């Protein structure tokens, strides 16, 4: 019990030192403060409930570990909210031709650099198909589809980070 309390106290110290850095990092990837808070809350839960491997022994280790998790959680948030994101292109906010073009341009920049197989999987996922359904459609094992999706998310994240840094 004492070891668990010590672990929680250490995580709390690491969190206090790194929260602003993590918040600004996630804010570059997500559209608003509420979504950033959702991701950070999920990160805190993961940090408290799972023992990272290798163990975290410093705030630098924690930041390194947390940044990777934040990127994945942000991508998961985007995937979970993809219907709202796709619908946003047709919403009143994007009703003007200029705004609609900008939204489509950004999306196209994110996915056009994907290899063909990854692009097909991304499009199927955005249409709501599961890995199993996509596997049947493409005649590939579900594990291959999940791998293509994982690699596509990594590429999209890198491209999104590059666009945010421009």
C-alpha positions as CSV (number, residue, x, y, z in Angstrom):
1,X,0.0,0.0,0.0
2,X,2.8,2.4,0.9
3,X,4.6,1.7,-2.4
4,X,1.3,2.5,-4.3
5,X,1.0,5.8,-2.4
6,X,4.6,6.7,-3.2
7,X,4.0,5.9,-6.8
8,X,0.9,8.2,-6.9
9,X,2.9,11.0,-5.2
10,X,5.7,10.7,-7.7
11,X,3.3,10.8,-10.6
12,X,1.6,13.8,-9.2
13,X,4.9,15.6,-9.0
14,X,5.8,14.6,-12.5
15,X,2.3,15.7,-13.7
16,X,2.6,19.1,-12.0
17,X,6.0,19.7,-13.7
18,X,4.8,18.6,-17.2
19,X,1.1,19.5,-17.5
20,X,1.7,22.8,-19.4
21,X,4.1,21.1,-21.8
22,X,1.6,18.3,-22.4
23,X,-1.4,20.6,-22.7
24,X,0.4,22.8,-25.4
25,X,1.5,19.6,-27.3
26,X,-2.0,18.2,-27.4
27,X,-3.6,21.5,-28.2
28,X,-1.7,21.5,-31.5
29,X,-3.5,18.3,-32.5
30,X,-7.0,18.9,-31.3
31,X,-9.6,21.5,-32.1
32,X,-10.6,22.9,-28.6
33,X,-9.7,23.0,-24.9
34,X,-12.5,20.5,-24.0
35,X,-11.0,17.8,-26.3
36,X,-7.5,18.6,-24.9
37,X,-8.8,18.2,-21.3
38,X,-10.4,14.8,-22.3
39,X,-7.1,13.5,-23.6
40,X,-5.2,14.7,-20.6
41,X,-7.7,13.2,-18.2
42,X,-7.4,9.8,-20.1
43,X,-3.6,10.1,-19.9
44,X,-3.8,10.7,-16.1
45,X,-6.0,7.6,-15.7
46,X,-3.5,5.5,-17.8
47,X,-0.6,6.8,-15.7
48,X,-2.3,5.9,-12.5
49,X,-3.6,2.5,-13.5
50,X,-0.8,1.0,-15.6
51,X,2.9,0.5,-14.7
52,X,4.9,1.9,-17.6
53,X,7.7,-0.2,-19.0
54,X,10.4,0.8,-18.6
55,X,9.6,2.4,-15.2
56,X,9.4,6.2,-14.9
57,X,12.1,7.5,-12.7
58,X,12.2,11.2,-13.5
59,X,10.0,14.0,-14.8
60,X,11.9,13.8,-18.1
61,X,11.0,10.1,-18.4
62,X,7.4,10.9,-17.6
63,X,7.3,13.7,-20.3
64,X,8.8,11.4,-22.9
65,X,6.3,8.6,-22.0
66,X,3.3,11.0,-21.7
67,X,4.0,12.7,-25.1
68,X,3.8,9.4,-26.9
69,X,0.5,8.5,-25.1
70,X,-0.9,11.9,-25.8
71,X,-0.3,11.5,-29.5
72,X,-2.0,8.2,-29.6
73,X,-4.9,9.4,-27.4
74,X,-5.3,12.5,-29.7
75,X,-5.5,10.2,-32.7
76,X,-8.0,8.0,-31.0
77,X,-10.0,11.2,-30.1
78,X,-10.0,12.2,-33.8
79,X,-11.0,8.7,-34.8
80,X,-13.8,8.6,-32.3
81,X,-15.1,12.0,-33.3
82,X,-14.5,11.5,-37.0
83,X,-18.2,11.7,-37.8
84,X,-18.5,15.1,-36.2
85,X,-15.3,16.2,-38.0
86,X,-16.6,15.0,-41.4
87,X,-20.0,16.5,-40.7
88,X,-18.3,19.8,-39.8
89,X,-17.2,20.1,-43.5
90,X,-20.9,20.4,-44.3
91,X,-21.9,22.5,-41.4
92,X,-22.8,26.2,-41.4
93,X,-19.3,27.1,-40.2
94,X,-18.0,25.7,-43.4
95,X,-20.8,26.9,-45.6
96,X,-18.8,29.5,-47.4
97,X,-16.8,28.2,-50.3
98,X,-13.5,29.5,-48.9
99,X,-13.9,27.7,-45.5
100,X,-15.0,24.5,-47.1
101,X,-12.0,24.6,-49.4
102,X,-9.7,25.1,-46.5
103,X,-11.2,22.2,-44.5
104,X,-10.9,19.9,-47.5
105,X,-7.4,21.1,-48.3
106,X,-6.2,20.3,-44.8
107,X,-7.8,16.8,-44.9
108,X,-6.3,16.1,-48.3
109,X,-2.9,17.2,-47.1
110,X,-3.2,14.7,-44.2
111,X,-4.1,11.7,-46.3
112,X,-2.7,12.2,-49.8
113,X,0.8,11.2,-48.8
114,X,-0.4,7.8,-47.5
115,X,0.5,4.7,-49.5
116,X,-2.4,3.3,-51.5
117,X,-3.2,0.4,-49.1
118,X,-3.2,2.7,-46.1
119,X,-5.3,5.3,-47.9
120,X,-7.9,2.6,-48.7
121,X,-8.0,1.5,-45.1
122,X,-8.4,5.1,-43.8
123,X,-11.3,5.7,-46.2
124,X,-13.0,2.5,-45.1
125,X,-12.5,3.4,-41.4
126,X,-13.9,6.9,-42.0
127,X,-16.9,5.3,-43.6
128,X,-17.4,3.4,-40.4
129,X,-16.1,-0.1,-41.4
130,X,-14.5,-2.2,-38.8
131,X,-11.1,-4.0,-39.3
132,X,-13.0,-7.2,-39.9
133,X,-15.4,-5.7,-42.4
134,X,-12.5,-4.0,-44.2
135,X,-10.5,-7.3,-44.3
136,X,-13.4,-9.0,-46.0
137,X,-13.8,-6.2,-48.5
138,X,-10.1,-6.2,-49.3
139,X,-9.4,-9.9,-49.0
140,X,-6.8,-9.5,-46.3
141,X,-6.4,-10.7,-42.8
142,X,-7.9,-8.4,-40.1
143,X,-4.4,-8.1,-38.5
144,X,-3.1,-6.6,-41.7
145,X,-5.9,-4.1,-41.8
146,X,-5.2,-3.1,-38.2
147,X,-1.5,-2.8,-39.0
148,X,-2.2,-0.6,-42.0
149,X,-4.6,1.5,-39.9
150,X,-1.9,1.9,-37.2
151,X,0.8,2.9,-39.7
152,X,-1.7,5.3,-41.4
153,X,-2.5,7.0,-38.1
154,X,1.3,7.4,-37.4
155,X,1.8,9.0,-40.8
156,X,-1.3,11.3,-40.4
157,X,0.0,12.3,-37.0
158,X,3.4,13.2,-38.4
159,X,1.8,15.2,-41.2
160,X,-0.5,16.9,-38.8
161,X,2.5,17.9,-36.6
162,X,4.3,19.1,-39.6
163,X,1.4,21.3,-40.7
164,X,1.0,22.7,-37.1
165,X,4.7,23.6,-37.1
166,X,4.4,25.6,-40.4
